Amino acid sequence: MKKMNIMKRVIGLALGLTLIFSMAACGSKEEATDEGDSKTETTEEASGDDTLVCFANKGLDYYFWTVCQKSAEKACTDRGWSFAASDAKLDSAKQFDQFVNFINKKPAAIIADSIDSEGLIAAADQAVAAGIPVGIVDTPLTGGDVAVTVAFDNYDAGCLAAEAIAKALTDKYGEPKGTVVNCYGAMSSEAWRLRKEGMEATFEKYPDINYIAVPAEGEIALTQDAALNQFASGVEVDALHTPSDNPGQGLVAALKMENKWFKRDEDGHIIVVTIDGEPIANKFIEEGYYDYSIAQDGYSYGMIAVEMLEKYSMKGEDVPLGPYENSDYYWEKCEIIESDAGPYVKVPAYEINSDNCTDPRHWGIVAEKVLGIEYDMSAVEN
């Protein structure tokens, strides 16, 4: 792995020099504009000692992305470090520029939640060429010299969601049968695409499950419409799924509109299984309306990234491969594996159910109680 990193640094240096010269050729007026944009989009800046960590976020429109950023900020401020963050508002070019502007601040490290898997490779290599280690959370890069990536397996999450639905159908009918409607997210998102593929591969094992996939783009309103259209078609829906909790609010709204919002032990209950494990999932599982949610521990992402950067990367050492354990997180154990971009802390997806939904280590609970980030449920409150 040392030899691999040396080669990556050589390539990164060449890319970095090319980018520096191209930026210089743009002229002072454009440089001033870029710096102004960066300052405008900086959403958080916490002061501490001379150790600065920067976070280039893809956006703040989703609760999960906000938690990733806030957990990294907490990890830094707990250490007495300074922290700065930017919001790219899902604009890849803007995120690249913000990342490069962070390099100019000469931070101890840069963390990013990339909008796509390739958009920050050159920027990450430029940072490494400047002696700045890079951590990636949530969306892994397909290349580059990354000190550590912290994410989970979206395909596996889709598989676990399908198995949870099959289990709920078995509880209802004595065997895994019935009609399942997946209001799936935009296929331009690699995460949602992999979740859909994992679900569909798993349902192939269950010939008596009638699986219906309808596009909903990961939006609350479109998810609501997709569910309402299935109800209007006359199909007897046994289970509903959406690949993230935010658009899942559309399922809740549709069920309420059609007077189908019943608890698990009530006649007429329609099974609901989501992915992410946001506060809405913990709430509705505890209250009896949801059946399961597959958790993606966003709180752990920022915390572990900072931990690995401090313990290894900022000292010039490689993050070691092998087991990782931390009882602060519900899942407690995972593996650090090698990826195309370097060491990858593969946080496991896991099931939230009626037996464990109140465990204080679930990231959705931590986000509200420790980070103080309120969850917006206005779309389903009436």
C-alpha positions in Angstrom: 0.0 0.0 0.0 3.0 2.4 0.6 4.2 1.9 -3.0 0.7 2.5 -4.3 0.4 5.7 -2.3 3.8 7.0 -3.6 2.7 6.5 -7.2 -0.6 8.2 -6.4 1.3 11.2 -4.9 3.4 11.5 -8.0 0.3 11.5 -10.3 -1.4 13.8 -7.9 1.6 16.2 -8.0 1.4 16.4 -11.8 -2.3 17.0 -11.7 -1.9 19.6 -9.0 0.7 21.5 -11.0 -1.5 21.4 -14.1 -4.4 22.8 -12.1 -2.4 25.5 -10.5 -1.1 26.8 -13.8 -4.5 26.7 -15.4 -5.9 28.6 -12.4 -3.2 31.3 -12.8 -4.1 31.7 -16.5 -7.7 32.6 -15.6 -6.6 36.0 -14.3 -7.0 37.9 -11.1 -10.7 38.9 -11.7 -11.8 35.2 -11.9 -9.7 34.3 -8.9 -11.4 37.0 -6.9 -14.8 35.7 -8.0 -14.0 32.2 -7.0 -12.8 33.2 -3.5 -15.9 35.3 -3.1 -18.1 32.4 -4.0 -16.3 30.2 -1.5 -16.8 32.7 1.3 -20.5 33.1 0.4 -21.0 29.4 0.5 -19.2 28.8 3.8 -21.9 27.6 6.1 -20.0 26.9 9.3 -16.8 28.2 10.8 -15.8 27.2 14.3 -12.6 28.6 15.9 -10.1 26.6 17.9 -6.4 26.2 17.9 -4.2 26.4 14.8 -5.4 23.0 13.6 -8.0 23.6 10.8 -10.1 20.9 9.2 -12.3 21.9 6.2 -15.5 20.1 5.0 -16.6 20.4 1.4 -20.3 19.3 1.5 -22.4 18.4 -1.4 -25.4 20.2 0.0 -27.5 20.8 3.1 -31.0 20.0 1.6 -31.0 16.5 3.1 -30.9 15.8 6.9 -28.4 13.1 6.4 -25.8 15.4 4.7 -26.2 17.9 7.4 -25.5 15.3 10.1 -22.4 14.1 8.3 -21.1 17.7 8.4 -22.1 18.4 11.9 -20.6 15.2 13.2 -17.3 16.1 11.6 -17.6 19.6 13.2 -18.2 18.1 16.6 -15.3 15.7 16.3 -13.0 18.7 15.5 -14.4 21.1 18.1 -14.1 18.4 20.8 -10.4 18.3 20.0 -10.1 22.1 20.2 -9.6 22.4 16.4 -11.0 25.0 14.0 -13.6 23.9 11.4 -14.8 25.4 8.2 -17.5 24.0 5.8 -18.9 24.9 2.4 -22.3 24.1 0.7 -22.0 23.2 -3.0 -25.8 23.1 -3.4 -25.4 20.0 -5.6 -23.3 21.8 -8.1 -20.2 19.7 -9.0 -18.2 22.6 -10.4 -18.9 24.7 -7.4 -17.8 21.9 -5.0 -14.6 21.5 -6.9 -13.8 25.2 -6.7 -14.7 25.2 -3.0 -12.4 22.2 -2.3 -9.5 23.9 -4.2 -10.1 27.1 -2.2 -9.8 25.1 1.0 -6.4 23.9 -0.1 -5.3 27.5 -0.2 -6.2 27.8 3.5 -3.5 25.2 4.2 -5.7 23.1 6.6 -4.5 20.0 8.5 -7.0 18.0 6.5 -10.0 18.3 4.1 -13.1 16.1 4.3 -15.7 15.9 1.5 -19.1 14.4 0.8 -18.7 14.3 -3.0 -21.6 15.0 -5.3 -20.4 12.2 -7.6 -17.8 9.5 -7.5 -15.3 11.2 -9.9 -15.8 14.9 -9.5 -13.3 15.5 -6.7 -10.5 13.0 -7.7 -8.3 15.7 -9.3 -8.9 18.1 -6.4 -8.1 15.4 -3.8 -4.9 14.6 -5.6 -4.0 18.3 -5.6 -4.5 18.4 -1.8 -2.3 15.4 -1.3 0.4 17.0 -3.5 0.2 20.0 -1.2 0.7 17.7 1.8 -3.0 17.8 3.0 -4.7 14.4 3.7 -8.2 13.9 2.4 -11.1 12.1 3.9 -14.2 11.2 2.0 -17.6 10.3 3.5 -20.9 9.0 2.2 -20.0 8.9 -1.6 -16.7 7.1 -2.3 -14.5 8.2 -5.0 -13.5 5.8 -7.8 -9.9 6.8 -7.6 -7.4 9.3 -6.2 -5.2 9.2 -3.2 -7.7 9.4 -0.4 -6.4 8.9 3.2 -9.7 7.4 4.4 -13.2 6.8 3.1 -16.1 6.2 5.4 -19.3 4.9 3.9 -21.6 1.9 3.7 -22.8 -0.6 1.1 -25.9 0.7 -0.7 -26.5 -2.6 -2.5 -26.4 -4.5 0.8 -28.9 -1.9 2.2 -31.3 -2.8 -0.6 -30.9 -6.5 0.1 -31.6 -6.0 3.8 -34.7 -3.9 3.1 -36.0 -6.6 0.8 -35.4 -9.3 3.5 -37.2 -7.1 6.0 -40.2 -6.8 3.8 -40.2 -10.5 3.2 -40.1 -11.1 6.9 -43.0 -8.7 7.5 -45.0 -10.4 4.8 -44.3 -13.8 6.4 -45.6 -12.4 9.7 -48.8 -11.3 7.9 -49.5 -14.3 5.7 -47.4 -17.2 7.1 -45.2 -17.1 4.0 -43.4 -14.4 1.9 -46.1 -13.4 -0.5 -48.0 -10.3 -1.5 -47.6 -7.1 -3.5 -44.7 -4.8 -2.8 -44.5 -1.3 -4.3 -41.0 0.3 -4.4 -41.2 4.1 -5.0 -37.6 4.2 -6.1 -35.3 7.2 -6.3 -33.5 8.9 -9.2 -31.3 6.5 -11.1 -28.8 9.3 -11.6 -27.9 8.7 -7.9 -25.5 5.7 -7.6 -26.7 5.1 -4.0 -30.4 4.9 -5.0 -29.5 2.8 -8.1 -27.6 0.3 -6.0 -30.3 0.1 -3.4 -32.9 -0.7 -6.1 -30.6 -3.3 -7.6 -30.0 -5.0 -4.2 -33.7 -5.1 -3.5 -34.6 -6.6 -6.9 -31.9 -9.2 -6.7 -33.2 -10.3 -3.3 -36.8 -10.5 -4.4 -35.8 -12.9 -7.1 -35.6 -15.5 -4.4 -39.3 -15.0 -3.5 -41.5 -16.0 -6.5 -44.8 -15.3 -4.6 -43.9 -11.6 -4.1 -45.4 -9.4 -6.7 -42.8 -6.6 -7.0 -43.8 -3.3 -8.6 -41.2 -0.6 -9.1 -42.4 2.9 -9.8 -40.2 6.0 -10.3 -40.5 8.8 -7.7 -37.1 10.5 -8.1 -36.5 10.6 -4.3 -38.9 13.5 -4.0 -41.7 13.7 -1.3 -44.4 15.0 -3.7 -43.6 12.4 -6.5 -43.4 9.6 -3.9 -46.8 10.6 -2.6 -48.2 10.6 -6.2 -46.6 7.3 -7.0 -48.2 5.6 -4.0 -51.6 7.3 -4.6 -51.6 6.1 -8.2 -51.0 2.5 -7.1 -53.9 2.7 -4.7 -56.1 4.2 -7.4 -55.1 1.4 -9.8 -57.0 -1.2 -7.7 -53.8 -3.1 -6.8 -54.0 -4.5 -3.2 -50.8 -3.1 -1.8 -49.2 -5.1 1.1 -46.0 -3.2 1.5 -44.4 0.1 0.5 -40.8 1.0 0.2 -38.8 4.1 -0.5 -34.9 4.1 -0.6 -34.5 7.1 1.8 -36.5 8.4 4.7 -37.0 11.9 3.4 -39.1 10.9 0.4 -40.7 8.4 2.7 -42.8 11.3 4.0 -44.6 11.0 0.7 -45.7 7.5 1.6 -47.0 8.6 5.0 -48.9 11.5 3.4 -50.5 9.1 0.8 -51.4 6.5 3.5 -53.1 9.2 5.5 -55.0 10.7 2.5 -56.4 7.2 1.7 -57.2 6.4 5.3 -54.7 3.5 5.3 -52.4 4.8 8.1 -52.7 1.9 10.5 -50.4 0.4 13.1 -48.8 -3.0 12.8 -51.3 -4.7 15.0 -54.3 -3.1 13.4 -56.4 -4.4 10.5 -55.5 -2.7 7.2 -51.9 -2.0 8.1 -49.7 -1.6 5.1 -46.1 -2.6 5.7 -43.6 0.3 5.4 -39.8 -0.3 5.1 -37.3 2.5 4.4 -33.6 3.0 4.2 -31.4 5.5 6.2 -32.9 5.3 9.7 -33.6 9.0 10.1 -35.5 10.3 13.2 -38.8 9.9 11.4 -38.1 6.1 11.1 -37.3 5.7 14.8 -40.5 7.6 15.7 -42.8 5.7 13.5 -41.3 2.3 14.2 -41.7 3.0 18.0 -45.3 4.2 17.5 -46.1 1.1 15.4 -46.7 2.6 12.0 -43.4 1.6 10.3 -42.1 -1.9 10.3 -38.4 -1.6 9.6 -35.7 0.9 8.5 -32.2 0.0 7.3 -29.8 2.4 9.0 -27.0 4.2 7.4 -25.0 5.7 10.3 -24.3 9.2 9.1 -23.2 10.4 12.5 -20.4 7.9 12.6 -19.1 9.1 9.2 -17.7 12.4 10.2 -16.6 11.2 13.6 -14.6 8.3 12.2 -13.1 10.3 9.4 -11.7 12.8 11.9 -10.5 10.0 14.1 -8.6 8.3 11.3 -7.1 11.5 10.0 -5.9 12.5 13.5 -4.6 9.0 14.5 -2.8 8.2 11.2 -3.0 10.5 8.2 -2.0 13.8 9.9 1.0 12.0 11.2 2.0 10.8 7.7 0.9 7.2 8.3 -1.4 5.0 6.3 -4.8 4.0 7.8 -4.3 0.3 8.6 -6.6 -2.3 7.1 -8.5 -4.7 9.4 -11.1 -4.7 12.1 -12.5 -1.5 13.6 -14.5 -1.5 16.8 -16.3 1.3 18.7 -19.2 0.6 21.1 -20.4 4.2 20.7 -22.1 3.1 17.5 -25.0 0.6 17.5 -23.2 -1.6 14.9 -20.0 -1.7 17.1 -17.8 -3.6 14.6 -16.8 -3.2 11.0 -13.9 -3.8 8.6 -11.4 -1.3 7.1 -10.8 -2.6 3.5 -8.7 -1.5 0.5 -10.6 0.3 -2.2 -9.6 2.0 -5.5 -9.1 5.2 -3.6 -7.4 3.8 -0.5 -8.5 2.6 2.9 -12.3 2.3 3.2 -14.1 2.1 6.6 -17.1 0.0 5.5 -19.8 0.9 8.1 -22.4 -1.9 8.1 -26.0 -1.3 7.2 -28.3 -2.8 9.9 -32.0 -3.2 10.7 -33.9 -0.9 13.0 -37.0 -2.6 14.3 -39.6 -2.5 17.2 -37.2 -4.2 19.6 -34.2 -1.9 19.1 -35.6 1.4 17.8 -35.1 3.3 21.1 -31.4 2.5 21.5 -29.7 5.8 22.1 -26.8 4.9 19.8 -28.9 5.0 16.6 -27.6 7.9 14.6 -31.1 9.5 14.2 -31.4 9.7 17.9 -27.9 11.0 18.4 -28.4 13.7 15.7 -31.4 15.1 17.6 -30.2 14.7 21.1 -26.4 15.3 20.8 -26.0 17.4 17.7 -29.3 19.2 18.3 -30.5 19.0 14.7 -34.2 19.2 14.5 -36.0 16.9 12.0 -38.5 18.5 9.7 -41.7 16.5 9.5 -43.9 19.2 8.3 -44.8 17.2 5.2 -46.7 14.6 7.3 -48.0 16.6 10.2 -51.7 17.4 10.1 
